[in-house]
Amino acid sequence: MARNRGKQRRVSDRRLSLPAIDWRALVKVAPAVVVIALVCVGTAWIVGQPIDTVRVAGAFERVSAVQVEAALSPHLSGGFLSADLNSLQHKLTALPWIARASIRRKWPAFLEVMVEEEQPAACWGKDGLLNTDGILFVEHASHVPVELPRLNGPPGTQSRVAKRYFDVQTRLEQRGLSAVSLRLDKRGAWELQLSNGIVVRFGAAAVDEQLVRFFRALDHVIAPRSKWIKYVDMRYTNGFAIRWKGTSAIPAAMAQENHPYA
């Protein structure tokens, strides 16, 4: 029995041995703990804070601020910080006339939206619109500006035709002219109409070489006689033909070293 009482006493001694508390250290740490707790509570409040306002800015011609807000509203159910801004931007750029959009959070609970509209560079087909990258961003526009050049081609060739148009247009502008229309047919042949009324035809093969010859002829032969020319046919290996207004097609002179087109 004495042995058992000794064991119980030792066990009882261990239970009564408590660690010492450093109250001074605890007092020093307490403010930091309070700050952390407040930050956690504040963060939770901000995350759950609903978006109060959406401010939309941009030079609007085809899209209104109301349309932008309407496109965003169904996707703003999350909190101020939990809103997926990348997803919201994709929702906006999916709209026909919006080229780019940026969205930023603004304290305390609103979003700032900047919108940039598409700039139509050409009409595609009957009523489609191409942007400056040759992308068809509107398939059927209710209104097509009359000043836009008319581009046409088989389905899926928008980018190819637009690239050719921009290249030709740049070189024409250097000569005081512009391209009114450019058409690619199913066989790969091209037809270009100039602002002076002249139509130029190119074959499907070696188009770049034909263009080099055309611009050389334009400078030396076609431009000085433009008011008498109906169309120019560049579908020849080494030369071209001109159809004069009111007359039959007349072969133009071939290139010569000292005078390219005599």
DAKAWO-V367522 format. One record per residue. N is the residue number from 0. SS is DSSP state (H for helix, E for strand, C for the rest). OMEGA is omega in whole degrees, -180 to 180 (999 if undefined). Layout:
BEGIN
N/SS/OMEGA + N/SS/OMEGA
END
This chain:
BEGIN
0/C/179 + 1/H/179 + 2/H/-180 + 3/H/-180 + 4/H/177 + 5/H/178 + 6/H/-179 + 7/H/-180 + 8/H/-180 + 9/H/178 + 10/H/180 + 11/H/178 + 12/H/-180 + 13/H/-179 + 14/H/-177 + 15/H/-179 + 16/C/-178 + 17/C/178 + 18/C/179 + 19/C/-180 + 20/C/178 + 21/C/-175 + 22/H/179 + 23/H/179 + 24/H/-180 + 25/H/179 + 26/H/179 + 27/H/-177 + 28/H/-174 + 29/H/180 + 30/H/179 + 31/H/178 + 32/H/179 + 33/H/179 + 34/H/179 + 35/H/179 + 36/H/179 + 37/H/178 + 38/H/180 + 39/H/179 + 40/H/180 + 41/H/179 + 42/H/178 + 43/H/180 + 44/H/-179 + 45/H/-180 + 46/H/-179 + 47/H/-179 + 48/C/-180 + 49/E/177 + 50/C/-174 + 51/C/-173 + 52/E/172 + 53/E/180 + 54/E/-175 + 55/E/179 + 56/E/179 + 57/C/176 + 58/C/-173 + 59/C/173 + 60/C/-178 + 61/C/-179 + 62/C/179 + 63/C/177 + 64/H/179 + 65/H/179 + 66/H/179 + 67/H/180 + 68/H/180 + 69/H/179 + 70/H/-178 + 71/H/-172 + 72/H/-178 + 73/C/-174 + 74/C/-177 + 75/C/-178 + 76/C/179 + 77/C/-180 + 78/E/-178 + 79/C/-179 + 80/C/-178 + 81/C/180 + 82/C/-180 + 83/C/-175 + 84/H/179 + 85/H/178 + 86/H/179 + 87/H/178 + 88/H/178 + 89/H/177 + 90/H/-179 + 91/H/-178 + 92/H/174 + 93/C/177 + 94/C/-171 + 95/C/-171 + 96/C/-179 + 97/E/-180 + 98/E/-178 + 99/E/178 + 100/E/175 + 101/E/-178 + 102/E/179 + 103/E/175 + 104/E/176 + 105/E/-179 + 106/C/6 + 107/C/-173 + 108/C/176 + 109/E/180 + 110/E/176 + 111/E/-175 + 112/E/175 + 113/E/-175 + 114/E/175 + 115/E/-177 + 116/E/173 + 117/C/175 + 118/C/-179 + 119/C/-179 + 120/C/-178 + 121/E/174 + 122/E/179 + 123/E/-179 + 124/C/-177 + 125/C/-174 + 126/C/175 + 127/E/-180 + 128/E/177 + 129/E/175 + 130/C/-176 + 131/C/175 + 132/C/-179 + 133/C/-180 + 134/C/177 + 135/E/-176 + 136/E/173 + 137/E/-179 + 138/C/-178 + 139/C/-179 + 140/C/178 + 141/C/178 + 142/C/178 + 143/C/179 + 144/C/-175 + 145/C/-177 + 146/C/-179 + 147/C/174 + 148/E/-178 + 149/E/178 + 150/E/-179 + 151/E/179 + 152/C/177 + 153/C/179 + 154/C/178 + 155/C/-178 + 156/C/-176 + 157/H/-177 + 158/H/-179 + 159/H/-179 + 160/H/-180 + 161/H/179 + 162/H/179 + 163/H/-180 + 164/H/-178 + 165/H/179 + 166/H/-179 + 167/H/-178 + 168/H/179 + 169/H/-179 + 170/H/178 + 171/H/-180 + 172/H/178 + 173/C/-179 + 174/C/178 + 175/C/-180 + 176/C/175 + 177/C/178 + 178/E/178 + 179/E/179 + 180/E/176 + 181/E/-177 + 182/E/175 + 183/E/-180 + 184/C/-176 + 185/C/-180 + 186/C/-180 + 187/C/178 + 188/C/-176 + 189/E/173 + 190/E/-176 + 191/E/174 + 192/E/-178 + 193/E/-180 + 194/C/176 + 195/C/176 + 196/C/-179 + 197/C/175 + 198/E/-179 + 199/E/-179 + 200/E/180 + 201/E/176 + 202/C/-177 + 203/C/-177 + 204/C/175 + 205/C/-177 + 206/H/-179 + 207/H/178 + 208/H/178 + 209/H/179 + 210/H/177 + 211/H/179 + 212/H/-180 + 213/H/-177 + 214/H/175 + 215/H/178 + 216/H/179 + 217/H/-178 + 218/H/-170 + 219/H/-173 + 220/H/-170 + 221/H/-176 + 222/H/-180 + 223/H/-176 + 224/H/-170 + 225/H/-176 + 226/H/179 + 227/H/-174 + 228/E/176 + 229/E/176 + 230/E/179 + 231/E/-180 + 232/E/-178 + 233/C/-175 + 234/C/176 + 235/C/-176 + 236/C/-174 + 237/C/-177 + 238/C/-180 + 239/C/178 + 240/E/179 + 241/E/170 + 242/E/180 + 243/E/180 + 244/C/178 + 245/C/179 + 246/C/178 + 247/C/-179 + 248/E/-179 + 249/E/178 + 250/E/176 + 251/C/-178 + 252/C/180 + 253/C/-178 + 254/C/175 + 255/C/-174 + 256/C/-176 + 257/C/179 + 258/C/-170 + 259/C/-178 + 260/C/-176 + 261/C/999
END
